[in-house]
């Protein structure tokens, strides 16, 4: 093989090598590895932060870790800035003054959007003078969405009627489906998920199975939803904090009330000069483990009341202190429509916008 041939061959090989280098990348690109953990973190970040608060009866502090775990599993961050418990002799989480100050701080904190109550119980009514005195300060802050029921009814009343913010009548942070699945302790709201609260906020509600209890009820109606626990609504009667009912459709539920006590209270509603709502929707009053016969006695009391008053009365025992606690948007429009060919009516509310 001649020397000139070898030189030409080497030159040709060099050209081929340079051409290949110009078309083939120096390193083969590696497809990105999907970080599912990072994706989960991103999804969590998209969900809102929940600020916990307790303004009524004291709670077991060990439950806060359970709440945090439960909400974290559903993708919600928990903030405990406004939990301040130092139980009083009456079993409230703190003194009236401190409880009110803590709640007002939370209501005026512009970082807070969702304020979820840990527990109900008793004692919230005592805070009303403090809250009312600070109503201008609270009104000037960014709107908050308060979530809870039972003793929280008083706080809802203040927020809905004095501040004009809507709120959610629904499960407590300690009583819900997710908490029951974790500890199997408290059966209240065990079939109602914390996720239903946000579904209600973003999508509104549509409930069938609203039973009309008198002829007026078949007419249906529209109004602004208010109310909650009957004992707390009743406690505001004839006070300077009671509001007008003429444009309201009132939710009413209660616990630890016998059917005879309920009968007496409903006669008081009937005799009241001021309680003239557009309609009333009664929820659950009987105990979770009540026999069917006892449930029928509560229904009998409600139906007897419905026959005595001249406004629509409905029965929907899927909210309150039972195993199911459907959420509602208070201080929000509500429509009830009925069909004489059907035993039940339907209730709708539009999504919540702030």
HELIX and SHEET records of a PDB file:
HELIX    1   1 UNK A    3  UNK A   23  1                                  21    
HELIX    2   2 UNK A   36  UNK A   46  1                                  11    
HELIX    3   3 UNK A   63  UNK A   73  1                                  11    
HELIX    4   4 UNK A   96  UNK A  107  1                                  12    
HELIX    5   5 UNK A  124  UNK A  127  5                                   4    
HELIX    6   6 UNK A  128  UNK A  133  1                                   6    
HELIX    7   7 UNK A  135  UNK A  139  1                                   5    
HELIX    8   8 UNK A  150  UNK A  152  5                                   3    
HELIX    9   9 UNK A  153  UNK A  158  1                                   6    
HELIX   10  10 UNK A  159  UNK A  163  3                                   5    
HELIX   11  11 UNK A  177  UNK A  183  1                                   7    
HELIX   12  12 UNK A  194  UNK A  203  1                                  10    
HELIX   13  13 UNK A  215  UNK A  219  5                                   5    
HELIX   14  14 UNK A  230  UNK A  235  1                                   6    
HELIX   15  15 UNK A  259  UNK A  271  1                                  13    
HELIX   16  16 UNK A  292  UNK A  308  1                                  17    
SHEET    1   A 6 UNK A  77  UNK A  79  0                                        
SHEET    2   A 6 UNK A  49  UNK A  53  1                                        
SHEET    3   A 6 UNK A 114  UNK A 117  1                                        
SHEET    4   A 6 UNK A 145  UNK A 148  1                                        
SHEET    5   A 6 UNK A 167  UNK A 169  1                                        
SHEET    6   A 6 UNK A 328  UNK A 330 -1                                        
SHEET    1   B 8 UNK A 205  UNK A 212  0                                        
SHEET    2   B 8 UNK A 312  UNK A 315 -1                                        
SHEET    3   B 8 UNK A 279  UNK A 282  1                                        
SHEET    4   B 8 UNK A 248  UNK A 253  1                                        
SHEET    5   B 8 UNK A 221  UNK A 229  1                                        
SHEET    6   B 8 UNK A 333  UNK A 337 -1                                        
SHEET    7   B 8 UNK A 344  UNK A 349 -1                                        
SHEET    8   B 8 UNK A 205  UNK A 212 -1                                        
END                                                                             
